Amino acid sequence: MKGFMKKGAVIIVAGMLLTGCGEELTTLTESEEAIIVNYSAGTVAKFNKRQQDGLTYVAAEEEEADEEETVVPEEEDINEEGQDKPDDTQEPLQSEEEAGQEVSLTEALGIPGVEVKYMGYELKSDYEESDYFSMAASEGNTYFVMKYTLTNTGSEEAVCNILNMKPIFTLSLNGTSARKNEVTLLPDDLSTYSATLAPGATQEAVLIFEVPLEETAEISSVQAGVQINGVNGNATM
């Protein structure tokens, strides 16, 4: 079909060039003939209902410009070695080792002059504090009570306001899924502890977790953690 269209266009052009009142024929260059042929073919194709796509004329100069056009990065985005410049505003990425690193509980809490130590655990079906507070584990569960000491190693009073830090404590026994601690109003609850320690003073504190009895039948590992403001700490260190 395209061959037929171009032949028709040539015939039209020839007719145009051969008509006139005895005037001398105009001689065209090859480029001028190509332009007229392309234009005529496009015009015929435009009104040919049997041809779906038709023809579109593209100048030779425009074709060369499209082929040669390339995207060149701006000069400010390229360094002397031809590599993209790093974004100075982007924060450096943490390595996998740094992202997964845990600090000690003392470092995670970050109370000046105060050292926090894990002292072990005990299992209790219920927990009582003097005569005004008591709690009992639900059926099939027991309390896993973790014990700690807070010691002021400095020469000045130390304010221990752990309550305002909003720490998140978790426990995993024998590699099971981690669970959060029971938040209480006990004065010695480490997660809500708020007191002032005198120089050299030591206070006891606890974290209470309710766990299934079956997980405590044989305890091979205790993994406790704390998260404070994006910092991960090991609650058994």
Backbone as numpy.savetxt, mean C-alpha at the origin, in Angstrom:
# Nx Ny Nz CAx CAy CAz Cx Cy Cz
-12.02 -3.52 -54.94 -12.85 -2.32 -54.94 -11.98 -1.07 -54.94
-10.89 -1.09 -54.10 -10.01 0.07 -54.03 -9.34 0.33 -55.36
-8.95 -0.75 -56.10 -8.34 -0.59 -57.41 -9.30 0.06 -58.38
-10.56 -0.36 -58.31 -11.57 0.21 -59.17 -11.76 1.68 -58.89
-11.75 2.04 -57.60 -11.95 3.44 -57.21 -10.82 4.29 -57.72
-9.57 3.81 -57.57 -8.44 4.60 -58.03 -8.47 4.76 -59.55
-8.86 3.67 -60.31 -8.97 3.78 -61.76 -10.02 4.81 -62.14
-11.12 4.80 -61.43 -12.18 5.78 -61.69 -11.69 7.19 -61.45
-10.90 7.35 -60.38 -10.38 8.67 -60.06 -9.45 9.16 -61.13
-8.62 8.25 -61.67 -7.67 8.61 -62.74 -8.43 9.06 -63.97
-9.52 8.34 -64.27 -10.33 8.70 -65.44 -10.92 10.09 -65.27
-11.40 10.39 -64.06 -11.97 11.71 -63.77 -10.94 12.79 -63.97
-9.74 12.54 -63.42 -8.67 13.52 -63.53 -8.29 13.73 -64.98
-8.20 12.62 -65.73 -7.85 12.72 -67.13 -8.87 13.52 -67.90
-10.16 13.32 -67.56 -11.21 14.07 -68.22 -11.10 15.54 -67.95
-10.75 15.86 -66.71 -10.62 17.26 -66.34 -9.48 17.90 -67.12
-8.39 17.17 -67.28 -7.20 17.72 -67.94 -7.39 17.85 -69.45
-8.26 16.98 -70.03 -8.42 16.97 -71.48 -9.50 17.93 -71.96
-10.32 18.45 -71.05 -11.38 19.38 -71.44 -10.84 20.78 -71.54
-11.52 21.63 -72.28 -11.09 23.03 -72.41 -11.37 23.53 -73.82
-11.17 24.77 -74.05 -11.47 25.41 -75.34 -10.19 25.58 -76.14
-9.57 24.50 -76.46 -8.40 24.56 -77.29 -7.16 25.06 -76.60
-7.25 25.16 -75.28 -6.08 25.65 -74.56 -5.04 24.55 -74.44
-3.80 24.95 -74.24 -2.71 23.99 -74.11 -2.84 23.20 -72.81
-2.62 21.88 -72.87 -2.74 21.04 -71.67 -1.71 21.44 -70.62
-2.16 21.36 -69.36 -1.27 21.71 -68.24 -0.46 20.49 -67.84
0.82 20.64 -67.73 1.69 19.53 -67.33 1.85 19.52 -65.81
1.57 18.37 -65.17 1.65 18.23 -63.72 2.86 17.39 -63.33
3.38 17.71 -62.19 4.47 16.90 -61.63 3.88 15.63 -61.03
4.75 14.66 -60.67 4.27 13.40 -60.08 3.59 13.63 -58.74
4.14 14.53 -57.92 3.53 14.80 -56.60 2.18 15.46 -56.75
2.02 16.36 -57.74 0.73 17.02 -57.96 -0.31 16.01 -58.45
0.14 15.08 -59.34 -0.78 14.05 -59.81 -1.24 13.15 -58.67
-0.30 12.82 -57.76 -0.65 11.95 -56.63 -1.66 12.61 -55.71
-1.50 13.92 -55.51 -2.43 14.65 -54.64 -3.83 14.65 -55.24
-3.93 14.90 -56.56 -5.23 14.96 -57.22 -5.88 13.59 -57.22
-5.09 12.52 -57.48 -5.64 11.16 -57.49 -6.18 10.77 -56.12
-5.42 11.05 -55.08 -5.87 10.72 -53.71 -7.12 11.48 -53.34
-7.16 12.75 -53.69 -8.33 13.57 -53.35 -9.57 13.08 -54.09
-9.39 12.77 -55.38 -10.53 12.30 -56.18 -11.04 10.96 -55.68
-10.10 10.08 -55.35 -10.52 8.76 -54.85 -11.28 8.89 -53.54
-10.83 9.80 -52.69 -11.54 10.00 -51.43 -12.91 10.57 -51.63
-13.06 11.46 -52.59 -14.37 12.06 -52.86 -15.34 11.03 -53.40
-14.87 10.18 -54.33 -15.74 9.12 -54.88 -16.13 8.13 -53.80
-15.17 7.75 -52.96 -15.45 6.76 -51.91 -16.43 7.29 -50.88
-16.42 8.58 -50.68 -17.31 9.19 -49.67 -18.77 8.96 -50.02
-19.08 8.96 -51.32 -20.48 8.82 -51.75 -20.78 7.42 -52.26
-19.89 6.47 -52.06 -20.11 5.09 -52.47 -20.74 4.33 -51.31
-22.03 4.02 -51.37 -22.75 3.38 -50.28 -22.28 1.96 -50.03
-21.69 1.29 -51.04 -21.25 -0.09 -50.88 -19.91 -0.18 -50.15
-19.26 0.91 -49.99 -17.96 0.89 -49.31 -18.15 1.41 -47.89
-17.80 0.61 -46.90 -18.09 0.94 -45.50 -17.10 1.95 -44.93
-15.83 1.76 -45.18 -14.82 2.56 -44.51 -14.45 3.82 -45.27
-14.48 3.75 -46.63 -14.08 4.90 -47.41 -12.59 5.11 -47.32
-12.11 6.21 -47.88 -10.68 6.53 -47.88 -10.48 7.88 -47.23
-9.41 8.02 -46.52 -9.06 9.29 -45.88 -7.72 9.74 -46.40
-7.63 10.96 -46.87 -6.39 11.46 -47.43 -5.46 11.92 -46.30
-4.22 11.48 -46.37 -3.20 11.89 -45.42 -2.01 12.37 -46.20
-1.59 13.62 -45.96 -0.46 14.17 -46.68 0.80 13.40 -46.34
1.71 13.33 -47.30 2.96 12.59 -47.09 3.77 13.18 -45.96
3.77 14.50 -45.81 4.54 15.15 -44.74 3.99 14.79 -43.37
2.63 14.69 -43.26 2.01 14.34 -42.00 2.31 12.89 -41.62
2.35 11.98 -42.63 2.67 10.59 -42.34 4.07 10.47 -41.77
5.02 11.18 -42.38 6.40 11.13 -41.89 6.49 11.70 -40.48
5.71 12.78 -40.21 5.75 13.40 -38.87 5.21 12.44 -37.82
4.11 11.67 -38.16 3.53 10.72 -37.22 4.49 9.59 -36.92
5.22 9.10 -37.95 6.14 8.00 -37.75 7.35 8.41 -36.92
7.79 9.64 -37.12 9.00 10.08 -36.44 8.73 10.67 -35.06
7.45 10.91 -34.73 7.12 11.54 -33.45 7.44 10.59 -32.28
8.17 11.04 -31.33 8.50 10.27 -30.13 8.32 11.13 -28.91
8.09 10.49 -27.76 7.91 11.21 -26.51 9.25 11.32 -25.81
9.67 12.54 -25.57 10.95 12.80 -24.90 10.67 13.31 -23.50
11.18 12.63 -22.45 10.96 13.10 -21.08 11.52 14.48 -20.89
10.89 15.24 -19.99 11.39 16.57 -19.68 12.77 16.48 -19.07
13.56 17.52 -19.33 14.96 17.51 -18.92 15.10 17.41 -17.41
14.17 18.04 -16.67 14.29 18.04 -15.22 14.04 16.68 -14.61
13.41 15.74 -15.40 13.12 14.41 -14.88 14.23 13.42 -15.18
15.32 13.87 -15.82 16.40 12.97 -16.19 17.69 13.45 -15.55
18.42 12.54 -14.96 19.70 12.91 -14.37 20.81 12.82 -15.40
22.03 13.06 -14.99 23.16 13.09 -15.91 23.41 11.75 -16.56
23.02 10.66 -15.92 23.27 9.32 -16.45 22.14 8.84 -17.34
21.13 9.72 -17.60 20.02 9.34 -18.47 18.95 8.56 -17.76
18.97 8.49 -16.44 17.97 7.75 -15.68 17.02 8.74 -15.03
15.79 8.24 -14.78 14.81 9.10 -14.13 15.29 9.51 -12.75
15.06 10.78 -12.44 15.45 11.26 -11.12 14.51 10.71 -10.06
15.00 10.36 -8.89 14.11 9.89 -7.82 13.30 11.04 -7.27
12.11 10.72 -6.79 11.25 11.73 -6.18 11.75 12.04 -4.78
12.23 13.29 -4.59 12.81 13.65 -3.30 11.78 13.68 -2.20
10.48 13.85 -2.58 9.45 13.95 -1.55 8.99 12.59 -1.07
9.37 11.51 -1.77 8.92 10.18 -1.38 9.77 9.65 -0.23
9.08 9.11 0.79 9.78 8.58 1.95 10.48 7.28 1.58
11.65 7.04 2.12 12.37 5.80 1.81 11.59 4.59 2.28
11.62 3.55 1.45 10.89 2.33 1.79 11.66 1.50 2.79
10.93 0.86 3.72 11.56 -0.02 4.69 11.87 -1.35 4.04
12.95 -1.94 4.42 13.27 -3.27 3.94 12.36 -4.26 4.66
12.28 -5.49 4.11 11.43 -6.51 4.73 11.92 -6.82 6.14
13.25 -6.77 6.33 13.80 -7.07 7.64 13.40 -6.00 8.65
13.45 -4.71 8.22 13.08 -3.62 9.12 11.59 -3.63 9.40
10.77 -3.93 8.36 9.32 -3.91 8.53 8.87 -4.99 9.51
9.53 -6.14 9.54 9.12 -7.23 10.40 9.85 -7.28 11.73
10.72 -6.32 11.99 11.51 -6.34 13.21 10.67 -5.93 14.41
10.89 -6.61 15.53 10.19 -6.30 16.77 11.18 -5.75 17.80
10.70 -4.78 18.56 11.52 -4.24 19.63 11.03 -4.85 20.95
11.78 -4.59 22.00 11.38 -5.11 23.31 10.16 -4.34 23.82
9.51 -4.89 24.82 8.34 -4.24 25.41 8.72 -2.90 26.02
9.90 -2.84 26.66 10.38 -1.58 27.25 10.54 -0.51 26.18
11.12 -0.89 25.02 11.31 0.06 23.93 9.99 0.47 23.31
9.06 -0.47 23.18 7.77 -0.16 22.58 6.98 0.83 23.43
7.01 0.65 24.76 6.31 1.56 25.66 7.04 2.90 25.73
8.35 2.87 25.73 9.14 4.10 25.67 8.93 5.04 26.84
8.79 4.51 28.05 8.65 5.36 29.24 10.05 5.67 29.77
10.46 6.93 29.78 11.82 7.28 30.21 12.14 6.75 31.61
13.23 6.00 31.71 13.70 5.51 33.01 12.98 4.29 33.53
12.00 3.75 32.77 11.19 2.61 33.26 11.51 1.36 32.44
11.82 0.28 33.14 12.09 -1.00 32.50 10.94 -1.96 32.78
10.43 -2.60 31.73 9.30 -3.53 31.87 9.79 -4.93 31.55
9.54 -5.88 32.46 10.01 -7.25 32.28 8.86 -8.24 32.37
8.93 -9.26 31.51 7.97 -10.36 31.56 8.47 -11.39 32.57
7.57 -11.80 33.50 7.97 -12.67 34.60 7.36 -14.06 34.54
6.55 -14.36 33.50 5.93 -15.68 33.41 4.41 -15.60 33.35
3.76 -16.75 33.48 2.31 -16.78 33.38 1.74 -17.82 34.34
0.40 -17.74 34.51 -0.33 -18.75 35.28 -1.73 -18.88 34.70
-2.34 -20.05 34.91 -3.68 -20.31 34.41 -4.68 -20.24 35.55
-5.79 -19.53 35.32 -6.82 -19.40 36.35 -8.20 -19.47 35.71
-9.10 -20.22 36.34 -10.48 -20.30 35.84 -11.25 -19.03 36.19
-10.80 -18.32 37.24 -11.38 -17.02 37.60 -10.28 -16.12 38.12
-10.53 -14.82 38.11 -9.52 -13.87 38.56 -10.17 -12.90 39.54
-9.55 -12.77 40.70 -10.08 -11.89 41.74 -9.03 -10.86 42.15
-9.49 -9.67 42.44 -8.63 -8.60 42.93 -9.26 -8.06 44.21
-8.67 -8.45 45.34 -9.18 -8.09 46.68 -10.66 -8.48 46.79
-11.46 -7.63 47.37 -12.86 -7.97 47.60 -13.82 -7.24 46.67
-13.29 -6.39 45.79 -14.21 -5.55 45.00 -14.25 -5.93 43.51
-13.35 -6.82 43.08 -13.36 -7.15 41.65 -13.09 -8.64 41.48
-13.93 -9.28 40.61 -13.71 -10.68 40.27 -14.32 -10.94 38.89
-13.73 -11.89 38.19 -14.23 -12.27 36.88 -14.00 -13.75 36.68
-14.92 -14.41 35.95 -14.83 -15.85 35.74 -14.83 -16.14 34.25
-13.99 -17.09 33.83 -13.93 -17.47 32.42 -15.18 -18.23 32.02
-15.57 -18.10 30.75 -16.74 -18.81 30.26 -16.44 -20.30 30.17
-17.51 -21.11 30.04 -17.35 -22.56 30.04 -16.46 -23.01 28.88
-15.52 -23.90 29.19 -14.59 -24.39 28.18 -13.37 -23.52 27.99
-13.32 -22.39 28.71 -12.18 -21.49 28.60 -11.49 -21.31 29.95
-10.35 -20.69 29.93 -9.63 -20.35 31.15 -8.87 -19.05 30.92
-8.37 -18.45 31.99 -7.60 -17.22 31.87 -6.11 -17.54 31.82
-5.45 -16.93 30.85 -4.00 -17.01 30.74 -3.48 -15.67 31.24
-2.92 -15.68 32.44 -2.50 -14.44 33.10 -0.99 -14.27 32.95
-0.58 -13.23 32.23 0.83 -12.93 32.04 1.27 -11.89 33.08
2.42 -12.14 33.71 2.88 -11.29 34.80 4.07 -10.42 34.37
4.07 -9.16 34.86 5.12 -8.21 34.51 5.54 -7.40 35.74
6.71 -6.80 35.62 7.15 -5.83 36.62 7.58 -4.56 35.90
7.27 -3.42 36.52 7.70 -2.12 36.02 8.65 -1.53 37.04
9.86 -1.20 36.64 10.87 -0.70 37.56 11.40 0.64 37.09
11.40 1.61 38.01 11.98 2.92 37.72 13.47 2.86 38.00
14.26 2.81 36.95 15.71 2.70 37.10 16.40 4.06 37.18
15.63 5.14 37.09 16.20 6.48 37.12 16.25 7.07 38.51
16.67 8.34 38.58 16.78 9.06 39.86 15.63 10.02 40.08
14.68 10.04 39.17 13.51 10.92 39.31 12.23 10.10 39.15
11.11 10.69 39.59 9.83 10.02 39.45 9.51 9.80 37.97
8.88 8.68 37.69 8.52 8.34 36.31 7.00 8.21 36.19
6.44 8.95 35.25 4.99 8.89 35.01 4.72 7.78 34.00
3.97 6.78 34.44 3.64 5.64 33.57 2.17 5.72 33.17
1.90 6.39 32.08 0.52 6.53 31.61 0.33 5.69 30.35
0.28 4.38 30.56 0.13 3.45 29.43 -1.28 3.52 28.86
-2.24 3.90 29.68 -3.63 3.99 29.23 -3.76 4.92 28.03
-3.08 6.07 28.07 -3.17 7.04 26.97 -2.47 6.57 25.70
-1.59 5.58 25.82 -0.89 5.06 24.63 -1.81 4.19 23.79
-2.89 3.70 24.35 -3.83 2.82 23.68 -3.13 1.62 23.02
-2.39 0.86 23.81 -1.67 -0.28 23.23 -2.62 -1.41 22.86
-2.21 -2.22 21.88 -2.97 -3.41 21.48 -2.10 -4.62 21.78
-2.49 -5.42 22.78 -1.74 -6.61 23.17 -2.41 -7.84 22.55
-1.60 -8.77 22.08 -2.12 -10.01 21.50 -1.33 -11.21 22.03
-1.97 -12.37 22.01 -1.35 -13.60 22.50 -1.63 -14.74 21.53
-0.61 -15.55 21.30 -0.76 -16.76 20.50 -0.07 -17.91 21.22
-0.83 -18.96 21.49 -0.29 -20.14 22.15 -0.10 -21.26 21.13
1.09 -21.83 21.11 1.39 -22.95 20.21 1.13 -22.60 18.75
1.33 -21.33 18.38 1.16 -20.91 17.00 -0.26 -20.72 16.55
-1.22 -20.68 17.46 -2.62 -20.49 17.10 -2.85 -19.02 16.74
-4.06 -18.74 16.27 -4.40 -17.36 15.90 -4.31 -16.44 17.12
-3.79 -15.23 16.88 -3.61 -14.28 17.98 -4.95 -13.74 18.44
-5.06 -13.51 19.75 -6.27 -12.93 20.34 -5.88 -11.77 21.23
-6.80 -10.82 21.38 -6.52 -9.64 22.20 -6.78 -9.93 23.68
-6.17 -9.11 24.51 -6.32 -9.28 25.95 -7.66 -8.74 26.45
-8.03 -9.18 27.63 -9.22 -8.67 28.30 -8.88 -7.31 28.93
-9.59 -6.27 28.54 -9.34 -4.94 29.10 -10.17 -4.78 30.36
-9.50 -4.49 31.47 -10.19 -4.36 32.75 -9.86 -3.01 33.39
-10.52 -2.75 34.50 -10.25 -1.54 35.27 -9.37 -1.84 36.48
-8.71 -3.00 36.44 -7.80 -3.34 37.53 -6.64 -2.34 37.58
-6.24 -1.92 38.76 -5.13 -0.97 38.86 -3.80 -1.53 38.38
-3.70 -2.88 38.32 -2.45 -3.49 37.86 -2.57 -4.08 36.45
-3.64 -3.70 35.72 -3.77 -4.13 34.32 -2.76 -3.34 33.50
-1.82 -4.04 32.88 -0.75 -3.36 32.15 -1.28 -2.53 30.99
-2.36 -2.99 30.34 -2.88 -2.28 29.18 -3.55 -0.95 29.55
-3.95 -0.80 30.83 -4.60 0.44 31.27 -3.85 1.06 32.45
-2.60 0.65 32.62 -1.83 1.09 33.79 -1.58 2.60 33.74
-1.78 3.25 34.89 -1.56 4.69 34.99 -1.16 5.01 36.43
0.14 5.25 36.63 0.64 5.54 37.97 2.00 6.21 37.86
2.47 6.73 39.00 3.79 7.37 39.06 4.70 6.51 39.92
5.87 6.17 39.37 6.82 5.34 40.09 7.93 6.20 40.68
8.19 5.98 41.95 9.29 6.68 42.61 10.62 6.10 42.15
11.71 6.83 42.27 13.03 6.31 41.87 13.34 4.98 42.56
13.70 3.95 41.77 14.03 2.65 42.31 12.85 1.77 42.64
11.62 2.28 42.49 10.42 1.51 42.85 10.07 0.49 41.76
9.44 -0.61 42.21 8.99 -1.67 41.29 7.54 -2.00 41.57
6.73 -2.08 40.50 5.33 -2.43 40.63 5.02 -3.62 39.73
4.06 -4.45 40.19 3.65 -5.61 39.41 2.43 -5.26 38.54
2.33 -5.92 37.40 1.20 -5.70 36.50 0.88 -7.01 35.79
-0.32 -7.09 35.21 -0.74 -8.32 34.54 -1.44 -8.01 33.22
-1.42 -9.00 32.34 -2.25 -9.01 31.15 -3.08 -10.28 31.21
-4.40 -10.16 30.97 -5.30 -11.30 31.10 -5.89 -11.64 29.74
-5.73 -12.91 29.34 -6.29 -13.40 28.09 -7.21 -14.57 28.39
-8.37 -14.62 27.76 -9.27 -15.78 27.89 -9.02 -16.70 26.70
-8.63 -17.95 26.98 -8.26 -18.89 25.93 -8.98 -20.22 26.13
-9.16 -21.02 25.07 -9.77 -22.34 25.21 -8.89 -23.26 26.05
-9.51 -24.08 26.85 -8.76 -25.01 27.71 -7.88 -25.95 26.89
-8.35 -26.35 25.72 -7.60 -27.30 24.90 -6.25 -26.73 24.46
-6.15 -25.42 24.36 -4.88 -24.81 23.96 -3.87 -24.80 25.11
-4.34 -25.00 26.31 -3.44 -24.95 27.47 -3.07 -26.35 27.96
-3.59 -27.40 27.29 -3.28 -28.76 27.73 -1.78 -29.02 27.66
-1.13 -28.52 26.61 0.32 -28.63 26.48 0.82 -27.39 25.77
1.44 -26.50 26.51 1.92 -25.23 25.95 3.38 -25.37 25.54
3.61 -25.29 24.24 4.98 -25.42 23.72 5.60 -24.06 23.39
4.75 -23.06 23.12 5.27 -21.73 22.81 4.28 -20.66 23.22
4.82 -19.54 23.67 4.02 -18.38 24.06 4.52 -17.18 23.25
3.66 -16.66 22.40 4.01 -15.50 21.59 3.04 -14.37 21.90
3.57 -13.32 22.53 2.76 -12.17 22.88 3.38 -10.92 22.26
2.53 -10.08 21.72 3.01 -8.86 21.08 2.22 -7.65 21.50
2.77 -6.48 21.16 2.10 -5.21 21.45 2.33 -4.29 20.27
1.33 -3.50 19.96 1.45 -2.50 18.90 1.04 -1.15 19.45
1.97 -0.17 19.31 1.73 1.17 19.80 2.18 2.16 18.73
1.22 2.90 18.18 1.54 3.92 17.17 2.37 3.35 16.03
2.00 2.16 15.54 2.69 1.57 14.43 3.95 0.83 14.77
4.36 0.83 16.05 5.58 0.13 16.49 5.17 -1.24 17.02
5.85 -2.28 16.57 5.58 -3.64 17.03 6.59 -4.05 18.08
6.07 -4.50 19.21 6.95 -4.93 20.30 6.67 -6.36 20.70
7.67 -7.01 21.29 7.55 -8.37 21.80 7.22 -8.29 23.27
6.04 -8.76 23.65 5.58 -8.63 25.03 6.17 -9.69 25.95
7.07 -10.52 25.44 7.75 -11.48 26.31 9.24 -11.14 26.43
9.63 -9.96 25.94 11.03 -9.52 26.02 11.17 -8.38 27.01
